[in-house]
Amino acid sequence: MRESLTHSLPPMNPATLMDRTATITMLVPGQLRSYCAGARQLQLAASSVQAALEELERDHPSLYRNICDETGTVRRHLNLFVNASHIRDLDGLATALLPGDELIVLPAVSGG
């Protein structure tokens, strides 16, 4: 008799699903691209905006330092959007990210 080629997988724990991180795209403005080898966008694995910034700090520290100050706060002249929503209108740095989301770094525009 032939052995079955199918393997049963253990049941997936719902907590495990929650721990998985989303692959998101961070869009980098032209003024900051020199800090990430000219990349227009970066692929990050993060479940929140805070986690995305932490990954950025590890992988692109120069870019991170130009987005966040020494306390980890996003610099005043920059805005962060998840898709079309400013993070201040969501959950701030705790804003959850889903696979395919775009994290957009947008410099503030001012004039007089």
N, C-alpha and C positions, 0 to 999 in steps of 0.2 A: 504494500500500500504506500502511495506517495505521501510525503509529509506536506502539510499545508505551508504555502509560501507566505501566507499573510501573518503578520505579527499584530497582536493586540497591543494597543498603546494604553498606558495607564490613564485614568481619567484626569482631565485637566483641572487643576485647582483654580477657582475663580480669582484668588489672590495672585496667582502667577500671571494671569492675564492682565491684571492691573499693574503689575510690576514691569511689564514690557514697555520699552521706550519707543516712541514714534520717530520715524525718520522724517525730518522736516528740512525745509530749505530756508537758509538765511540769505536774504538779499542784501548785498553790501554796496553802499553808495560809492560813487567814484572817488570822493575825497579820502576814503579809508581803504581802498583796494591795495595800496602799496604795502599795507600791513598784513596782507594775506596773499602775497605773490601775485597780485593783480586779479584775483578771482572775483567775478561778479556775484557769485553765489557759492555758498558752502552747504554741504550736506551734514546735518548734525543728528545724532540720536539722543533725543531728550523728551521727557514727559511733561516738562513745564518750561516756561521762559527762564526761570532761575537755573534749571538744569542745563539749558542751552548755553547760558552765559558761563556756567561752570565748565562745560566742555570747551567752550571758546577759550577760556582762561588757560586750560591745559594744552590745547592744540595750537592756538594762535594768540599767545600772550600779548604781543604788541597790539593786535587789533582789540583785544579785550580792554587793555589799558586806555585805548582811545574811545571806548564805548562806556566804560565804567570808571569811576574814580577809585581812590584807595580804600574807600569804605564799601565798595561793591554797588554803589548807587549809580544808576544810569545818569550820565552827564546831562546837565541842564539843557544844552543846545542840541540834544538828540531825542528823538521820539522812537518808540518801539511799537510796531503794529503786528498783530496776529491776523493775517489775511487783511481785511479792511477795517478792523477795529483796534483802536488805541488801547494799549494794555491798561491805562488808567480807567478806562470804561469797562474793563473786564475785572480780573482778579489781580492786577498788578503783576509782579514777578511770579506769583503763584499760578498764573493763568496756565491751564492745562493745554497741552499740544497734542494733536491727533496726527496720524500718518498723513503726509501730503500737505500739512499746513505750511504757510510761508510766514517767517518771522522777518519783518522788514525794518531795517534801520533807516530812519529818515531824518536828516539834519533839519533843524528848525530854520525857517526863513524869516528874516526880519529886515527892516529897512526904514528909511525915514526921509 
